[in-house]
Amino acid sequence: MPWATYHEGTGRIGDSNSVSGLRAALIIPTFNAAAHWKELIVGIQKQSVAPHQVIVVDSSSTDGTAHSARSSGFVVIEIDRGEFNHGATRQLAARHASDVDVLIYMTQDAIPCDTHSFRNLLAAFSDPAVGAVFGRQLPRREAKPIEAHARFFNYPDCSSVRSWNSRLTLGFKSIFFSNSFGAYRCDALASVGGFSPDVIFGEDTLVVARLHRAGWKTAYAADALAMHSHDHSITEDFRRYFDIGVLHARESWLLEQFGGVSGEGKRFVSSELRFLLRHSPHLVPYSFGHTLAKYLGYKLGRNEASLSARLKYCFSMNRSYWLRHPAEAHHAGVSYGSVKKKVAP
């Protein structure tokens, strides 16, 4: 079903001249990205504002991704597959960016929708108090209803700006952000210490929370469009939410300072039910399975301290996180290999 409809250049946060003085580096972590590469390159090349530099951090792909990136003129940093970490890997790329004001992060399967995706994202930085901005993610054209609803719910068609005070009205939602298509002012990112070097998930959430505490604002640019969504299975949802629970358990200050997530979860479930009843009522029982998997995964993640290392490894989506902790890996019965890194020009 072709869910995604959009228009170029509507509802910008700032005017077109506000981005003329900004130099941006585009950073893309990759792993076997060949299936998306051609479409991604076309999306990058057609942008009205071109990045000053493109940096690809490739986790030992076996499908020629690194070669394709070099052939496109990009800087390529190759790391061992087990070395990937959501925070450390993005910070590694940030250190290789030179002479830029802004870092734009994308995932390999997020495709710019029109010629002004980067321009409209950068326009939010016309406000010097904005330290980070993320764009609107539209569902893939072939997205199923459950997948499409998640994008419609989390990425509305109205731009907004958030700050430390936003937690009083939005709660935890005030620090919602996505590195699938998001950008950071270099000075702002550095002022809060960059990305956490060892985090299982939600490196973007952590940075935004620190930015808000430090007095920076963050923005959502509804006119900066990228096509990106996933058809997660019930098992994948369980693993993903287990990792979110681990993050919230290990970074408990997030919930203490920005509030719990149960209210937003209830709003999502209610919205999804109404959406499915209108479009695909036969999927309602299936959505209950997803909801239950998310709930159980999250609760187990929040209580990961009481779980065995083997269970944590089995439940997790980001298993390499546990492999970087030798004691946990040993008790889980899995190998812990040395990390190797090679940087290629």
Sequence and secondary structure as in RCSB ss.txt:
>XXXX:A:sequence
MPWATYHEGTGRIGDSNSVSGLRAALIIPTFNAAAHWKELIVGIQKQSVAPHQVIVVDSSSTDGTAHSARSSGFV
VIEIDRGEFNHGATRQLAARHASDVDVLIYMTQDAIPCDTHSFRNLLAAFSDPAVGAVFGRQLPRREAKPIEAHA
RFFNYPDCSSVRSWNSRLTLGFKSIFFSNSFGAYRCDALASVGGFSPDVIFGEDTLVVARLHRAGWKTAYAADAL
AMHSHDHSITEDFRRYFDIGVLHARESWLLEQFGGVSGEGKRFVSSELRFLLRHSPHLVPYSFGHTLAKYLGYKL
GRNEASLSARLKYCFSMNRSYWLRHPAEAHHAGVSYGSVKKKVAP
>XXXX:A:secstr
       TT S SS GGGGTT  EEEEEEESS HHHHHHHHHHHHT SS  SEEEEEE   SSSHHHHHHHTT E
EEEE GGG  TTHHHHHHHHH  S SEEEEE TT EE STTHHHHHHHGGGSTTEEEEEEEEE  TT  HHHHHH
HHHHS SS EEE GGGHHHHGGGGG   TTEEEEEHHHHHHTTSS SS SS HHHHHHHHHHHTT EEEEEEEEE
EE      HHHHHHHHHHHHHHHHHTTHHHHHH  SHHHHHHHHHHHHHHHHHH GGGHHHHHHHHHHHHHHHHH
HHTGGGS HHHHHHH S THHHHTSHHHHHHHT       EEEE 
